[in-house]
Amino acid sequence: MTKMNRNYYLLPEEDDPDRTVRNKNCIGKVIFLTVVARPRFDTEGNVTFSGKIGVWPFVQEIPAARKVNIEHEGPSKSSLST
């Protein structure tokens, strides 16, 4: 969670959401490519292709340049691929 002043309605058994970044200027950006096409039918009216192809994120996992105190996950970092 990134915003400081956001209200959340939680059940009693749910934990409070954690902020994943220290500063609002460090929010990561992710780009997705989604492909959808028109459904294809054969001569009898049966669907041969539903039109749904997929969703792919344009990120790559790269090793972290150095160890930071706030990184508890491990030595990898997601970044946008160009």
C-alpha positions in Angstrom: 0.0 0.0 0.0 1.4 3.3 -0.9 -0.9 6.2 0.2 -0.6 7.4 3.7 -4.2 8.7 4.2 -6.3 6.0 2.7 -9.2 4.3 4.6 -9.5 0.5 4.6 -12.4 -1.5 5.8 -11.0 -4.7 7.3 -12.5 -7.7 8.9 -11.4 -8.4 12.5 -9.2 -11.3 11.5 -7.4 -9.3 8.7 -4.0 -7.7 9.3 -3.4 -4.0 8.6 -2.0 -3.4 5.1 1.7 -2.7 4.9 3.3 0.1 3.0 5.7 -1.4 0.5 7.7 1.8 -0.2 9.1 4.4 2.1 8.4 7.4 -0.1 5.5 8.2 -2.5 8.1 9.2 -5.1 9.4 5.6 -5.2 6.2 3.9 -6.4 7.0 1.4 -9.1 5.4 1.4 -12.5 4.4 -1.7 -14.4 3.4 -2.0 -18.0 1.2 -4.8 -19.3 0.4 -6.0 -22.8 -3.0 -7.4 -23.2 -4.1 -9.1 -26.5 -7.7 -9.8 -27.3 -9.0 -10.6 -30.8 -12.4 -11.3 -32.4 -13.7 -14.8 -31.8 -13.5 -17.1 -34.9 -16.2 -19.6 -35.9 -16.2 -22.5 -38.3 -18.9 -23.1 -41.0 -21.1 -24.9 -38.5 -21.0 -22.1 -35.9 -18.6 -23.8 -33.5 -16.0 -21.6 -31.8 -12.6 -22.4 -33.0 -10.8 -19.5 -31.3 -12.2 -17.7 -28.3 -10.4 -14.5 -28.9 -8.6 -14.4 -25.6 -4.8 -14.6 -26.0 -3.1 -13.4 -22.8 -1.6 -10.7 -20.6 2.2 -10.2 -20.2 4.0 -7.8 -17.8 6.9 -5.9 -19.3 9.2 -6.3 -16.2 12.3 -8.2 -15.6 13.9 -9.5 -12.4 17.4 -8.0 -12.0 19.8 -8.5 -9.1 20.0 -5.6 -6.6 23.0 -3.4 -6.9 23.6 -3.3 -3.2 21.9 -4.5 0.0 19.5 -2.0 1.6 18.1 -2.3 5.1 14.5 -2.2 4.0 14.8 -5.1 1.5 13.7 -8.3 3.3 12.6 -10.2 0.2 15.9 -11.1 -1.3 18.6 -9.8 -3.7 16.3 -9.4 -6.8 14.5 -6.3 -8.0 11.8 -5.8 -10.6 12.4 -3.2 -13.3 10.7 -2.2 -16.5 12.2 -3.7 -19.7 12.5 -1.5 -22.7 
